[in-house]
Amino acid sequence: MLSEKNNILIDREANILLKIVECYIEDYKPVSSEFVKNFHKLIISTATIRKIMASLEEKGYLTHFHTSGGRIPTDNGYRYYVNTIRYPKKIDKRITNALKDELRTVNNNVDNLLRATTAMLSNISKMFSVVTISDYQSCILTDIELVPIQGNRVMLVLAMDTGLVKSIVLSLKINIDEKLIKKTAEIFKEKLVGCSLREIQSTIIGRLNDTEMYEYELVQILVNDSDKYFSINNNKKIYTSSINVLLNYPEFQNISQFQKILPALDKSYLSDYFNQYFSHELDQILIGEENADKILSECSIISSPFDQGTVKGRIGVIGPKRIPYIQIQNILNNFTEIINSAS
């Protein structure tokens, strides 16, 4: 952790630090004083730049692999860069129009919309992409089926207005006649279709307790565990792209390094992680060791919230620490605008 004194940079130091970070993001090579001078056409000498770089290293913003080599940003260096640069909200109409055209065929189905969005975001950003849902309980039940299976098992199938379908198998203590299962399904349709999952969880007893089927085992199972059966599990609240895109980055071409982060790209892990550490309705960036889990200590995450109306959540990308932060944030701005306007 940097002290308050060390956090203070004079203008020249700040200027050189920002330029080094941008050079390293671009080339993934330790940055020399000569490269900084030539690349940015600076009028100060390389000796002066080296002195500034040494000061930045002493303050914890830069480090090096070899004494005589160039410098690379530390996590604190990236954080200073992210906190200092301006993020112009640049909406590229060419991108948004192209995306809207591609998503138009699925935007009446939120499940398909978010699945397609994740793949397209990864393709454009060249990063591993994630979309998480923070509120699926407001979606509306459009259909419910009870399908008898061999023996004493029944499959519950729920269809939501988002296009999402949930199915789960119930094991009963006794066999139930198929006609009775069909009649139970008809009552559920009558009493529950058109309600949100949240409404069903809180009112299911009142909706069903005056029906002739209320005391039957199948009904009691669903009533007593309504929070379990009329909800969306974590794996249905997250969409992810292919992980192979990360193999294009030198940081992850070392197979052991790539294998290290694989557990953090698992859907169950990411769903819990995003829900826990990205809880505010703000754009958020976690860099390197700012991530709560050491598995992600060599990664950065950039994310933005969205509210599509039917569902709300967060869209983001995961990549190496040298993510092109301005470019990626602008890409996310384009995507969240499209999702928010989808209906």
PyMOL commands that set and color helices and strands:
alter all, ss='L'
color gray80, all
select helices_A, chain A and resi 4-7+11-27+33-39+46-58+75-84+93-103+110-125+178-192+197-208+217-224+226-229+234-236+243-248+250-252+255-265+267-277+288-290+294-296+325-341
alter helices_A, ss='H'
color red, helices_A
select strands_A, chain A and resi 62-63+72-73+128-135+141-148+153-160+165-171+238-240+284-287+299-307+312-320
alter strands_A, ss='S'
color yellow, strands_A
deselect
rebuild
show_as cartoon
